Amino acid sequence: MRKVIDALALTGFALSASLTAALVISYLQFANLKKQTIDNLTDQITGALTEQLSEEIEGKVGGVTEMIPTQTGPAVPFMKP
């Protein structure tokens, strides 16, 4: 009976120690994991938006580029006296 009690005590200690270690490691790594997650999400969102917007701009500007003037003049025409 003593061996069973010792085995249960050892198992309980092992579980308690492993949960405490996991909690400490998680607490210490939280800031790093948070930064990595935010950076990863930002990169994914930026890539998706860039791809969508570039396709949208190409669709809107595709045939219009020929009509854009190549030379400019004064903003306000000069009046002759």
Rosetta blueprint (number, residue, H / E / L):
1 M L
2 R H
3 K H
4 V H
5 I H
6 D H
7 A H
8 L H
9 A H
10 L H
11 T H
12 G H
13 F H
14 A H
15 L H
16 S H
17 A H
18 S H
19 L H
20 T H
21 A H
22 A H
23 L H
24 V H
25 I H
26 S H
27 Y H
28 L H
29 Q H
30 F H
31 A H
32 N H
33 L H
34 K H
35 K H
36 Q H
37 T H
38 I H
39 D H
40 N H
41 L H
42 T H
43 D H
44 Q H
45 I H
46 T H
47 G H
48 A H
49 L H
50 T H
51 E H
52 Q H
53 L H
54 S H
55 E H
56 E H
57 I H
58 E H
59 G H
60 K H
61 V H
62 G L
63 G L
64 V L
65 T H
66 E H
67 M H
68 I L
69 P L
70 T L
71 Q L
72 T L
73 G L
74 P L
75 A L
76 V L
77 P L
78 F L
79 M L
80 K L
81 P L
